């Protein structure tokens, strides 16, 4: 007898459903997010369990890693690609967990890549840095718009980035809001600089080398490089290509082609 397990994971609990090869539910229960409880209920089926399907939610690390370490065949579910039956009248956590197990039994469960635990930290760090870059850009654009809207003067981003820049023609609450944005931007930049120093120098070199080869042999990379070079210079352009390659490496595969076609940042 073969068994299949689907887990509907939430922030503080998860629903475990185990079915047999005829879709009969042999176990179903809601558990708190405690790995020891999950291991205890699955131990009765470990010898016949073909796999455990877990939704790719924000908090899947602890559950997938813990079950993998105990020998379970884990499948990380791409929830965006899971389609429910047409005309389904009833749904809920128990049905969702059952549906994952059912799709696994049929061999049509859409899954994603389980990034190795040992390498996941650096990927998450790079994602955090990308978030900081976006936040810093948002602060800078906000300050630029505030000055332009209030004083009718458009100040270049390079000028705003200078440590000694002082807003002119502003006073009162408008000046306070502008200074607040600049202070937040400076704090983000300080943290980004610290994260930059934590990068491995050989990894940076490897991506730079890969960038040179990409520009030579990959048309998408070459077009991106030429657009960037036209606005800056060759050194900055090749570094931009290296950054795009890093995104492809540490983000899902759907980034592969989209990453070259985004608007070139100023």
DRENLUM-344998 format. One line per 5 residues: number of its first residue (from 1); their letters; for each residue z, x, y of C-alpha. Coordinates in steps of 0.02 Angstrom, whole numbers, padded with zeros to 5 digits. Example, Ala and Ser with C-alpha at 12.3 -4.5 7.8 and 13.67 -1.06 7.14 Angstrom:
1> AS> 00390,00615,-00225  00357,00684,-00053
// end
This chain:
1> XXXXX> 00000,00000,00000  -00049,00066,00172  00041,00026,00334  -00005,00036,00518  00111,00037,00668
6> XXXXX> 00082,-00020,00846  00207,00009,00986  00206,-00084,01151  00301,00036,01266  00394,-00015,01423
11> XXXXX> 00508,00073,01547  00671,00042,01452  00619,-00032,01285  00476,-00039,01161  00416,-00163,01031
16> XXXXX> 00376,-00093,00859  00263,-00190,00741  00215,-00128,00568  00077,-00216,00469  00005,-00191,00296
21> XXXXX> -00178,-00176,00246  -00196,-00365,00249  -00130,-00383,00428  00036,-00453,00368  00181,-00407,00480
26> XXXXX> 00311,-00318,00376  00420,-00265,00522  00437,-00311,00706  00579,-00277,00826  00614,-00234,01007
31> XXXXX> 00709,-00070,01025  00786,00019,01172  00702,00182,01220  00801,00289,01100  00701,00402,00984
36> XXXXX> 00834,00399,00849  00816,00209,00831  00627,00222,00817  00639,00358,00685  00764,00256,00587
41> XXXXX> 00655,00100,00575  00495,00197,00538  00573,00305,00404  00557,00164,00277  00366,00169,00298
46> XXXXX> 00335,00354,00331  00255,00389,00162  00127,00249,00179  00108,00245,00368  -00071,00290,00416
51> XXXXX> -00035,00309,00601  00068,00254,00750  -00023,00186,00902  00067,00204,01069  00002,00142,01235
56> XXXXX> -00039,00276,01362  00092,00219,01488  00177,00324,01621  00320,00368,01504  00237,00405,01336
61> XXXXX> 00283,00591,01324  00455,00573,01245  00400,00448,01113  00237,00530,01059  00311,00705,01059
66> XXXXX> 00465,00650,00963  00368,00559,00828  00240,00700,00812  00380,00825,00785  00438,00719,00639
71> XXXXX> 00269,00717,00555  00195,00552,00612  00009,00536,00646  00007,00482,00827  -00135,00393,00918
76> XXXXX> -00125,00378,01107  -00209,00216,01155  -00330,00202,01300  -00261,00036,01361  -00403,00009,01485
81> XXXXX> -00527,00003,01339  -00426,-00115,01228  -00503,-00288,01230  -00410,-00441,01171  -00493,-00576,01069
86> XXXXX> -00596,-00700,01170  -00508,-00866,01188  -00337,-00795,01146  -00206,-00925,01189  -00047,-00829,01152
91> XXXXX> 00001,-00655,01206  00158,-00552,01231  00238,-00388,01185  00244,-00425,00998  00064,-00480,00992
96> XXXXX> 00010,-00328,01095  00095,-00210,00973  00019,-00305,00826  -00153,-00296,00907  -00143,-00107,00921
101> XXXXX> -00097,-00091,00738  -00235,-00213,00691  -00368,-00114,00785  -00307,00046,00703  -00324,-00034,00532
106> XXXXX> -00503,-00084,00574  -00542,00092,00636  -00593,00033,00810  -00440,00081,00911  -00493,00167,01075
111> XXXXX> -00387,00322,01093  -00362,00463,01216  -00324,00647,01202  -00143,00697,01172  -00126,00850,01281
116> XXXXX> -00024,00987,01195  00157,00983,01248  00162,01170,01283  00019,01158,01409  00063,00991,01486
121> XXXXX> 00181,01060,01618  00047,01159,01708  -00070,01009,01707  00066,00901,01783  00101,01035,01913
126> XXXXX> -00082,01037,01963  -00082,00848,01974  00073,00857,02085  -00013,00983,02197  -00166,00871,02210
131> XXXXX> -00051,00730,02264  00024,00844,02398  -00150,00891,02460  -00193,00708,02482  -00027,00673,02570
136> XXXXX> -00053,00819,02689  -00229,00760,02730  -00165,00585,02763  -00034,00651,02885  -00161,00758,02976
141> XXXXX> -00286,00616,02992  -00148,00501,03054  -00096,00624,03190  -00277,00653,03240  -00307,00465,03254
146> XXXXX> -00146,00439,03353  -00196,00568,03484  -00375,00505,03491  -00319,00325,03509  -00186,00359,03640
151> XXXXX> -00263,00499,03744  -00448,00479,03709  -00460,00658,03648  -00520,00707,03475  -00434,00866,03417
156> XXXXX> -00508,00965,03274  -00410,00980,03112  -00405,01170,03127  -00316,01152,03294  -00189,01029,03225
161> XXXXX> -00149,01148,03082  -00094,01288,03200  00097,01313,03199  00104,01324,03389  00006,01164,03422
166> XXXXX> 00091,01046,03544  00025,00870,03578  -00022,00846,03760  -00043,00689,03864  00080,00598,03753
171> XXXXX> 00258,00540,03786  00393,00425,03724  00376,00346,03552  00195,00400,03537  00245,00582,03554
176> XXXXX> 00387,00557,03431  00271,00478,03302  00146,00620,03323  00279,00755,03304  00347,00668,03150
181> XXXXX> 00176,00674,03068  00157,00858,03109  00331,00897,03041  00293,00807,02877  00126,00898,02865
186> XXXXX> 00211,01067,02890  00340,01027,02755  00205,00978,02631  00107,01136,02670  00262,01241,02638
191> XXXXX> 00285,01163,02467  00100,01183,02425  00111,01367,02469  00259,01388,02350  00162,01301,02209
196> XXXXX> 00012,01410,02246  00117,01566,02221  00171,01501,02050  -00007,01499,01982  -00054,01627,01851
201> XXXXX> -00166,01761,01928  -00270,01781,01770  -00300,01593,01761  -00360,01596,01941  -00476,01740,01900
206> XXXXX> -00544,01649,01747  -00589,01494,01847  -00673,01601,01980  -00779,01685,01846  -00821,01517,01770
211> XXXXX> -00871,01454,01943  -01001,01592,01961  -01078,01549,01793  -01075,01363,01833  -01170,01390,01995
216> XXXXX> -01302,01489,01900  -01328,01371,01752  -01263,01197,01799  -01372,01098,01923  -01229,00983,01978
221> XXXXX> -01117,01131,02015  -01258,01221,02104  -01292,01073,02220  -01108,01055,02259  -01097,01242,02296
226> XXXXX> -01247,01236,02414  -01176,01087,02510  -01008,01172,02530  -01085,01340,02576  -01189,01260,02713
231> XXXXX> -01029,01200,02797  -00919,01352,02766  -00969,01514,02679  -01004,01581,02504  -00825,01634,02466
236> XXXXX> -00748,01467,02510  -00888,01376,02420  -00861,01471,02256  -00675,01438,02267  -00712,01253,02290
241> XXXXX> -00817,01258,02131  -00672,01344,02040  -00555,01205,02098  -00675,01073,02032  -00679,01161,01863
246> XXXXX> -00489,01160,01861  -00492,00972,01889  -00612,00949,01745  -00499,01054,01633  -00337,00966,01674
251> XXXXX> -00398,00788,01699  -00481,00665,01578  -00660,00698,01525  -00725,00556,01635  -00705,00677,01782
256> XXXXX> -00843,00790,01711  -00985,00721,01815  -00894,00619,01947  -00805,00774,02010  -00966,00855,02072
261> XXXXX> -01027,00702,02167  -00876,00667,02277  -00894,00691,02463  -00868,00872,02515  -00703,00887,02604
266> X> -00703,00956,02781
// end
